[in-house]
């Protein structure tokens, strides 16, 4: 697997064992060297600027499956395990880890967790915070710390894994992650419906969510985004899971313009899942904003730009794709809970990537201080604020 | 002793009816649902977050420990004030602030009873999913502190999966809000970090939870077995066939007889075990799945498979399950509930081991548990009036938990570490882990005043502190 290191000429450490990882961190801490931390570095453009550092550490070589007992529906892997490889392994046993992150082809599990990336089926299956049952991570002091374990229900100790998920490698280094996995559903079918306005689309969404039907994915694409995946208008995309009779009922109760199955269905969702990576690849100067809002707050976001919008309409997470960082920054309203998720590296330093953090940022900074008092680990990577 | 002047300061905040300090009143706050006891010096009943913060600030100033208390139904000693000091009861903070159906959220004060959230959402067709057996009494604040579970968490997840935002008071009296009605907010997941911290990092005053759409169809079935082995095998066979019920509960023969005597729920008194299995979802899906479940149960040796024919029948079966601890109380005045977890495939051997432990100590142990996720609740019956019996019960409990650890499981699935299991923590976690937890505890609570003596084992907790109120040294 090719790893595109941020600064290829720098000293690169790629530990083969957790012990080597521990040594590398202790050494960096001792000599006060700043660390750029990553897995496959597939999401280099995500988050805050990759700060100047003296050493690069990648967990990509920690890539073993440590434990997988399909009958327990649990799995333990090292952080460098590629997400795609893990998905193939589970698929062989009729199981899945439905995180559906962007960059799924290149990303490592550690990177998916550190960036807390997720995808369309989160409506039904949740995100990393719901599917991780245990974790081991290594701190700069050289501690190998455990959280949770290998059982699906466990409240022993503090839930430290929650701090690491979405931490962008600013606290410690994820070495091992344990998951609860799920049996694949007996069948799936996707229903696509066009609307002339976001209002009508959201009304249909409201009726769907209030009905007994409980789909796995409910995504809304605005016309600009729909066009990029080959459709027109405001596109509401609903993935149903269940047996044949249940799928037939979705067809009756959620009238649609297109029904997708098997290969066609998989291709559609791959396009949605990879929407951001594809957009970034085609537009080197692009910036992507994530707005976290309530289900009823989606309307305001949907109505405020013509740039391509992919919206998790059953969760309240909106991804807006702009061709320049300035457009992105100008679009964000001060009362929104938003971050510029992706921006060109050279613009990150001057942009306010996380414009309105909550008052709990002070508590987060104290936790950062506790784990990394000298600010050595991925400084600034958490949207420029930590 | 807490000086009278401090009591007067606190009374000025919460009002004269907002605190208790007479011995006969304090006695009622010395225990929870576990077997330990310790008496507080003062019980305080704040009405608002500001009052909580003000009381905590006074406590911090005078070095007085503060222990949060909801309904006191906890099973690990989480609400017991081991170091004395103040018990801060959330009984008067019991308002549902908002039921927000369009956004699938509820905003509630910490003292709201778990079931009351579901009752408030029910008219709109929604409910709050985590359903501990004590849900008619336990509060959401206590649920957050312990990361409570319940039978239906098999499909829906535990408290942490349904809590999206918190308002909490830190040890110095600062009020902090984490998360919100929205998901995926950037930064560290403090909501998830505080959930399950057992009142040792902060006192939760307000909670934002997810509401879930009620299912269209619910089917509840009872599978009756002449051997516990067959019931255990059914659990892993269902998993292998990709069937995940919303609840999958097991009661063994000892338990069945006690439950049936107390509830008359229709459980067979002569069986070795039953599985209580619930499926829900779309009518079409549930009807097909229940037949698959029937096949699996019969193939694994069930002698009978019954489906509840009405809502009343279903409720009666659940009443039997949820009132099980009460049923035990009729037979044995004292019992000790364990909360170990094993991987699902280890259920049958673990049950055999529990049987051996019962024999070894000469104690009766009945089993009732969340079989679907491997969360066992062996109930050890003993008589505290017999010298040595409590010690035997504790020793038997510890052996069972050590077995759970060795089987790749955990010492607690939903009750919390609290007091009783803290000395087992080093068997589950490395020194590195315990020291990291201790560092975080110190970061949030440097004077060790929030629920001292919980979660961390002796020597790995806060350093030895001079307890000003008690006038002696305590080691946590």
Interface residues (C-beta under 8 A of the other chain):
Chain A: X69 X70 X71 X72 X73 X74 X94 X116 X118 X126 X127 X129 X130 X139 X143 X144 X145 X146 X147 X149 X150 X151 X152 X153 X154 X155 X156 X157 X158 X159 X160 X162 X163 X165 X166 X167 X171 X182 X183 X184 X186 X206 X209 X210 X212 X213 X214 X242 X243 X245 X246 X248 X249 X290 X292 X293 X294 X295 X296 X297 X315 X316 X317 X337 X339 X354 X357 X358 X359 X360 X361 X363 X364 X366 X367 X370 X382 X383 X385 X386
Chain B: X100 X102 X103 X104 X105 X125 X146 X147 X149 X153 X157 X158 X160 X161 X170 X176 X177 X178 X180 X181 X182 X183 X184 X185 X186 X187 X188 X189 X190 X192 X193 X195 X196 X197 X201 X213 X215 X216 X236 X239 X240 X242 X244 X281 X282 X284 X285 X288 X289 X341 X342 X343 X344 X345 X370 X373 X374 X375 X408 X409 X410 X411 X412 X413 X414 X415 X416 X417 X421 X425 X428 X429 X430 X432 X433 X435 X436 X437 X439 X440 X443 X455
